[in-house]
Amino acid sequence: MLTIIHGNIKTMAKREYRDGFVQIENGKITAVGDMKEYGHAGKKDKHKVLDARGNLVMPGIVEAHCHMGITEEKKGMEGDDCNESVDPLTPYLRAIDAINPMDAAFDDALRAGITSAMVGPGSSNVVGGQFAFIKTHGRSIDSMIVRAPAAMKVAFGENPKVNFSGQSMSPATRMAIAALLRRELFEAKAYQRERKNNPTAEKDFRYECWMPVLEGKIPLKAHVHRADDILTAIRIAKEFGLHMTLDHCSEGHLIAEEIKESGFPAIVGPDMASRNKIEVQNMAFKTVGILNKEGVCTAITTDHPVSMIQFLPICAGLAVKSGLEEEEGLRSITINPAKICGVGDRVGSLEVGKDGDIAIFDNSPLEVFTKTLYTIIDGNIVYNDENIDFLC
């Protein structure tokens, strides 16, 4: 049990308290309010108390798309389990079977105030497999899971083309990528109809993994950079009546109206990376601001390890520098990615009933000189600056 007092609290739920408190019990937030109300919150005598001393208290930062623990740092091929790049269609792969919580990226995330992340396969395959939404602290992936499966990865554009044309097999063109995905979805829907008509029929491992997608429980997670790939993904998702997130969306600013009309959210980035492929030649930090002003629900990603996960708040700051409103910059790494990833009821804002995931900073995390003072997950302090001690 933990109570944070005297914090400059940004709840990311349209409430701010210049001198406020947050109370956590059994891993959940039980009270948030002004310090004038603190004496009425109850049970404070049973709580460990942390005096934030006027520093910024906000929800733990959320990474909406990355490969931490599945593409490990410093280990080369031995630690790279991101792409099963010998088959273009692998929907049955599960990220949780490859994420290594011992990867150094998890410690970097905690030091940056990042408390949760969407982690999954890469983009070499047309269908890469199932993402999982996890907390960033733990030794067993099973204890870190918030939602699994959380999304089904699909990819358009250069990556599947380059991988499989190099093996003299399909897909070698964008047409083939779309056709393979359509066929896979067509067969999955046929399997769904058969299961509905005959519930006792034996389950097919190949297609059972598609059921949460077809039932609208989880989205397609579409790797799309170029404008035409974005529009192809939208076309296919609409054709099959599926939910989808538009990940990377590097040329999204060129078709902002069309993306808004689609109703799909955009996870933009990694803009802190080199333009090392043709499809990212128009990548820019301005994209997220343009989409956001158009009315698209937007989040920002590092795509770790393409850019390092600890730079996520700085990426949001650079987006603000390029036109995104500052409040939207904070939303793009808290409540927006939480909602986009389907876990807005658990994380992303400081509200009663949500997980006690909190970051305390000495200034805005969008500023490069800002220090993370404390990172808290499920009400437990999992990182603190060794030079400070705010516990009463």
C-alpha positions in Angstrom: 0.0 0.0 0.0 1.4 3.4 -1.0 0.3 7.0 -0.8 2.0 9.8 -2.8 1.4 13.2 -1.3 2.2 16.8 -2.3 2.5 16.0 -6.0 1.9 18.2 -9.0 -0.5 15.6 -10.4 -1.5 15.3 -14.0 -4.1 12.6 -14.1 -4.5 12.6 -18.0 -8.2 12.4 -17.2 -9.0 16.1 -17.5 -8.0 16.8 -13.8 -4.9 18.4 -12.4 -4.0 19.0 -8.8 -1.2 21.4 -8.1 -0.8 20.0 -4.6 -2.4 16.6 -4.6 -2.2 12.9 -3.5 -2.7 9.5 -5.0 -3.5 6.5 -2.9 -2.8 2.9 -4.0 -4.0 -0.3 -2.3 -3.6 -3.9 -3.5 -2.1 -2.6 -6.7 -5.0 -0.3 -7.6 -5.6 3.4 -7.3 -8.2 4.0 -4.5 -8.1 7.8 -4.3 -6.9 10.8 -6.3 -7.4 14.3 -5.1 -6.3 17.6 -3.7 -4.3 17.6 -0.5 -7.2 19.4 1.2 -9.1 16.1 0.8 -6.3 13.9 2.0 -7.4 13.6 5.6 -10.7 12.2 4.3 -9.2 9.5 2.0 -9.0 6.9 4.8 -6.4 4.2 5.7 -3.5 6.6 5.3 -2.1 5.3 8.5 -1.6 1.9 6.9 0.2 3.2 3.8 3.8 3.8 3.0 4.0 7.5 2.3 6.0 9.1 -0.4 6.3 12.9 -0.4 6.6 14.1 -4.0 7.7 17.6 -2.9 5.9 19.4 -5.7 7.4 17.3 -8.5 5.3 16.0 -11.4 3.3 12.9 -10.7 1.6 11.3 -13.8 0.6 8.0 -15.2 3.4 5.6 -16.2 4.4 6.1 -19.8 3.0 3.6 -22.3 4.9 2.3 -25.4 2.4 1.2 -28.1 4.6 -0.8 -30.4 8.0 -2.3 -29.8 10.2 -5.4 -29.8 11.9 -5.2 -26.4 12.9 -8.6 -25.1 12.1 -10.3 -28.4 14.9 -8.5 -30.2 17.4 -8.4 -27.4 20.3 -5.9 -27.2 23.9 -7.0 -27.4 23.1 -10.6 -28.3 23.0 -10.7 -32.1 21.3 -13.7 -33.7 21.1 -15.6 -30.5 18.8 -13.0 -28.9 16.8 -12.1 -32.0 13.5 -13.9 -32.1 11.5 -11.2 -33.8 10.8 -12.7 -37.3 10.1 -16.3 -38.3 11.1 -15.2 -41.8 10.8 -18.5 -43.7 7.0 -18.4 -44.0 4.9 -15.3 -44.9 1.9 -16.4 -42.9 2.5 -17.2 -39.2 -0.5 -16.0 -37.2 -0.2 -18.7 -34.6 3.1 -17.3 -33.2 2.9 -15.8 -29.7 5.2 -13.0 -28.6 5.0 -14.3 -25.0 7.0 -17.4 -26.0 10.0 -15.2 -27.0 10.0 -12.1 -24.8 13.0 -12.2 -22.4 12.4 -9.9 -19.4 16.1 -10.0 -18.7 16.8 -7.8 -21.8 18.5 -4.6 -20.8 15.7 -2.6 -22.5 13.4 -3.4 -19.6 15.7 -1.6 -17.1 16.0 1.3 -19.5 12.3 1.6 -19.8 11.9 1.7 -16.0 14.5 4.4 -15.8 12.5 6.5 -18.3 9.2 6.1 -16.4 7.8 3.6 -18.9 5.6 1.1 -17.1 3.9 -0.9 -19.9 4.4 -1.7 -23.5 2.9 -3.5 -26.5 5.5 -6.1 -27.6 5.4 -8.5 -30.5 6.8 -9.9 -33.8 8.5 -7.9 -36.5 7.4 -7.1 -40.1 9.2 -9.6 -42.3 6.0 -11.6 -42.7 2.7 -10.7 -44.1 1.2 -12.1 -40.9 3.7 -12.2 -38.1 1.8 -13.4 -35.1 0.3 -12.2 -31.8 1.4 -9.2 -29.8 1.1 -9.0 -26.0 0.6 -6.0 -23.8 2.9 -6.3 -20.7 4.2 -4.4 -17.7 7.9 -3.5 -17.9 9.0 -5.0 -14.5 9.3 -8.7 -13.6 11.3 -11.9 -14.1 8.5 -14.1 -15.5 6.6 -12.9 -18.6 3.5 -14.7 -17.3 3.3 -12.4 -14.3 3.8 -9.3 -16.5 1.0 -9.9 -18.9 -1.9 -7.4 -19.0 -3.4 -8.7 -22.2 -2.4 -11.6 -24.5 -3.1 -11.8 -27.3 -3.5 -8.1 -27.7 -3.2 -7.7 -31.5 -2.4 -9.6 -34.6 0.6 -8.3 -36.5 0.3 -7.8 -40.3 2.8 -6.0 -42.6 2.7 -4.2 -45.9 5.4 -2.7 -48.1 9.1 -3.2 -48.3 9.9 -5.7 -45.5 7.8 -8.7 -46.7 8.8 -7.9 -50.3 12.5 -7.8 -49.6 12.5 -10.9 -47.3 10.6 -13.3 -49.6 11.6 -12.1 -53.0 15.1 -12.7 -51.8 14.1 -16.3 -51.2 12.5 -16.5 -54.7 9.1 -17.0 -53.3 5.9 -15.0 -52.9 5.3 -12.2 -51.9 7.5 -10.3 -54.3 5.0 -7.5 -54.9 2.6 -5.3 -52.9 -0.2 -7.1 -54.9 0.9 -10.4 -53.5 1.1 -9.1 -49.9 -2.5 -8.0 -50.1 -3.6 -11.2 -51.9 -2.0 -13.4 -49.3 -3.6 -11.5 -46.4 -7.0 -11.6 -48.1 -6.7 -15.3 -48.7 -5.7 -15.9 -45.1 -8.6 -13.8 -43.8 -11.0 -15.5 -46.2 -10.0 -18.9 -45.0 -10.2 -17.8 -41.3 -13.7 -16.5 -41.8 -14.7 -19.8 -43.5 -13.3 -21.6 -40.4 -15.3 -19.3 -38.1 -18.5 -20.1 -39.9 -17.8 -23.8 -39.7 -17.1 -23.6 -36.0 -20.3 -21.6 -35.5 -22.4 -24.2 -37.4 -20.7 -27.1 -35.7 -19.4 -26.0 -32.2 -18.2 -29.5 -31.4 -15.9 -29.8 -34.4 -12.2 -30.2 -33.8 -10.3 -26.9 -33.5 -7.7 -26.1 -36.2 -4.5 -24.6 -34.7 -3.8 -22.6 -37.9 -7.1 -20.6 -37.7 -8.2 -20.6 -34.1 -5.8 -17.8 -33.4 -7.8 -15.6 -35.8 -11.0 -15.8 -33.8 -10.2 -12.9 -31.4 -9.6 -10.7 -34.5 -12.7 -11.8 -36.4 -14.8 -11.4 -33.3 -13.6 -7.8 -32.8 -11.8 -8.5 -29.5 -8.3 -7.5 -30.8 -7.2 -5.5 -33.8 -4.9 -6.1 -36.7 -1.7 -4.3 -36.0 -0.6 -3.1 -39.4 3.0 -2.2 -40.3 2.5 0.6 -42.8 4.8 3.4 -43.8 3.9 4.6 -47.3 0.6 6.3 -48.1 -0.5 3.6 -50.6 0.3 0.8 -48.0 -1.8 2.7 -45.4 -4.7 2.8 -47.8 -4.4 -0.8 -48.8 -4.5 -1.8 -45.1 -7.6 0.3 -44.6 -9.2 -1.2 -47.7 -8.7 -4.8 -46.5 -9.7 -4.1 -42.9 -12.9 -2.5 -44.1 -13.5 -5.4 -46.5 -13.5 -7.9 -43.7 -15.0 -5.6 -41.0 -12.0 -5.7 -38.7 -10.5 -3.3 -36.1 -7.0 -2.1 -36.9 -4.2 0.2 -35.7 -2.0 1.9 -38.3 1.6 1.5 -37.0 4.4 3.7 -38.1 2.2 5.7 -40.5 5.2 7.6 -41.8 3.3 9.2 -44.7 0.1 9.6 -42.7 0.3 13.4 -42.9 -0.1 13.1 -46.7 -3.5 11.4 -46.4 -4.7 12.7 -43.0 -8.3 13.2 -44.1 -8.5 9.6 -45.4 -7.1 8.2 -42.2 -9.5 10.3 -40.1 -12.4 9.0 -42.3 -11.3 5.4 -41.8 -11.7 5.8 -38.0 -8.5 3.9 -37.3 -5.9 5.2 -34.8 -2.3 5.8 -35.7 0.8 4.8 -33.8 3.5 7.1 -35.3 7.2 6.5 -35.4 10.0 5.7 -35.1 10.9 9.3 -36.2 14.2 9.2 -34.2 15.8 6.9 -36.8 17.5 7.1 -40.1 15.6 7.1 -43.4 17.3 3.9 -44.4 14.4 2.6 -46.6 12.6 4.2 -49.6 9.2 3.8 -47.8 10.3 6.1 -44.9 11.8 8.9 -47.0 8.9 11.2 -45.8 9.2 10.3 -42.2 9.1 13.4 -39.9 8.1 14.4 -36.4 5.4 16.7 -37.8 3.3 13.7 -38.9 1.7 13.0 -35.5 0.8 16.6 -35.0 -0.9 16.8 -38.4 -2.9 13.6 -37.8 -3.8 14.7 -34.3 -5.1 18.0 -35.4 -7.2 16.2 -38.1 -8.9 14.3 -35.3 -7.1 11.0 -35.5 -6.4 9.3 -32.2 -2.6 9.2 -32.1 0.3 7.6 -30.1 4.0 7.8 -30.5 6.4 4.8 -30.7 10.1 4.2 -30.7 9.7 0.8 -32.4 12.5 -0.3 -30.0 15.2 -1.3 -30.9 14.9 0.8 -34.1 15.2 3.7 -31.8 15.8 3.1 -28.1 12.8 2.8 -25.8 14.1 5.2 -23.2 13.8 8.0 -25.8 10.0 7.6 -26.1 9.3 10.8 -24.0 11.9 12.7 -26.0 10.3 11.6 -29.2 7.0 13.1 -27.9 8.9 16.3 -27.0 10.3 16.5 -30.6 6.8 16.0 -31.9 5.7 19.0 -29.8 8.5 21.0 -31.2 7.2 20.1 -34.7 3.6 21.2 -34.0 1.9 18.8 -31.7 0.3 20.5 -28.7 2.1 19.9 -25.5 -0.9 18.3 -23.7 -1.4 16.0 -26.7 2.3 15.1 -26.5 1.7 13.8 -23.0 -1.5 12.1 -24.1 0.4 10.4 -27.0 2.6 8.5 -24.5 -0.1 7.8 -21.8 -3.8 7.6 -22.2 -3.9 7.5 -26.1 -1.6 4.4 -26.5 -3.5 2.8 -23.6 -6.8 3.2 -25.4 -5.4 2.2 -28.8 -3.9 -1.0 -27.2 -7.3 -1.9 -25.6 -6.1 -1.4 -22.1 -7.4 2.1 -21.3 -9.4 0.6 -18.4 -6.1 -0.5 -16.7 -3.4 2.1 -17.5 -2.8 5.5 -19.1 -4.4 7.8 -16.5 -4.6 8.2 -12.8 -8.2 7.3 -11.9 -9.8 5.2 -9.1 -9.8 1.5 -10.0 -6.9 1.7 -12.5 -3.5 0.0 -11.9 -1.1 1.9 -9.7 1.4 2.6 -12.5 3.0 6.0 -11.8 6.0 8.0 -12.9 7.4 11.0 -10.9 9.6 13.5 -12.7 11.4 16.6 -11.7 10.0 18.4 -14.8 8.1 17.5 -17.9 9.3 14.2 -19.4 9.2 15.9 -22.8 12.3 17.9 -21.8 15.7 16.3 -22.4 17.1 17.3 -19.0 14.2 15.9 -17.0 15.1 13.2 -14.5 12.9 10.3 -13.6 12.7 10.3 -9.8 10.4 7.3 -9.2 8.8 4.6 -11.3 5.9 2.7 -9.7 4.1 -0.4 -11.0 1.1 -1.9 -9.3 1.8 0.3 -6.3 5.4 -1.0 -6.0 8.4 1.2 -6.3 10.5 -0.5 -9.1 13.0 2.3 -9.8 14.1 5.4 -7.9 16.9 7.9 -8.4 19.6 6.8 -6.1 20.3 10.5 -5.1 16.8 11.1 -3.6 14.6 9.6 -1.0 11.1 10.9 -0.7 9.7 8.2 1.6 8.4 9.6 4.8 
